[in-house]
Amino acid sequence: MQPHVKEFLERAIPLAKEVQLHFGIPYGVVVAQSALETGWGQYVKGSNYFGIKGHGQEFATHEYINGVRVDVVDSFRAYYTMKDSFMDYGHFLTTNRRYEACFLYAQEPERFAEELQKAGYATDPEYANKLISIMTRYELLDVPDISVPDDVEQTVELPEGEGTMFDKLKGVVEMIGILRILIGLVQPIKELIEIVEELFAGEGDAGPQKKAAVLEILATAIDTIEKAFKVELPRDTIISFADSIIDMLVRLFNVLGIFKRGADTEKK
C-alpha cells in the first residue's frame, strides 16, 4: 500500500464511520467516494472531498457528456476542515430527494454505489464500478454496527465556513431569533405608544400608574430578548435608567400639555 493511500485511509475511515453513525451511509462508500474524488487526498481543494458543487471556489475539472470526457471549469463548495466536508456530504445526500433510493440499500455498499450513479451524483459512466473496486480492494464492503452508549448524547457538529450548507442554516436560525424578538415586542411597543400619546395629550393619570405600566413593558421586552438570545441583561440598571428617563419625559409632556391647553384657550 502506498504511503499516501495508507495516510488517507487512516484519516478518512474514522470520519466515514461518523458519517455512517449520523446519516446511515455505508462508511465504505464514503471512503471510496472521497478517495476517488480527490485522488486519495492528493488533489483536494478547499477541503472539498466529495466534489460537491456550490459557491466558494472555482477550478478546472472534467465531466462526461454523452460518454466523452470534457474539460470544464466549475464552482464548488469550500470548507475549513476535512470533517466539515464529510459532515456536509452526509447532510447533502440525506436532504436531496434524488438520492432517496440509495438508502434502501444502506446495508449493501455495492448497491448504494450503483444507486448513487443512477441518481446522477457523477457523470462518469464507470463511477459506481470505480467505487466498488476501491471498496473491494481495501476491504470496505462490510457495514459494521456503529453505535454509541445509550447514556451518550448523539450530536452532529455543524461546521461553519464560507461555502458550506451549515453556515446558511446558521443564518436562518439567527434570523428566526430576530423575528421572535420583533414579534414578542410588537404588543409592548404598541402599549408604550398609547401611554406616550396619553401623556402628551395630558389625558389620564400621568403619575405612578403610567410609570409602572411603562416599566412593566420594559421588563417584558427584556424577558423576550433574554429568551431569544439566551443572554442575561443588566435588568436593574436598565430599569433604573428608564425610571429616570420616564420622570423627565413626564415632566416634559406635562409642560407641553400646559402650553397646548393655553393655546387652545386663546383660540376660544
Secondary structure by P-SEA (a helix, b strand, c coil): ccaaaaaaaaacaaaaaaaaacccccaaaaaaaaaaaccccccccccccccccccccccccccccccbbbbbcbbbbbbccaaaaaaaaaaaaaacccccccccccccaaaaaaaaaaaccccccaaaaaaaaaaaaacccccccccccccbbbbbbbccccccaaaaaaaaaaaaaaaaaaaaaaaaaaaaaaaaaaaaaccccccaaaaaaaaaaaaaaaaaaaaacccccaaaaaaaaaaaaaaaaaaaaaaaaaaaaaaaaaac
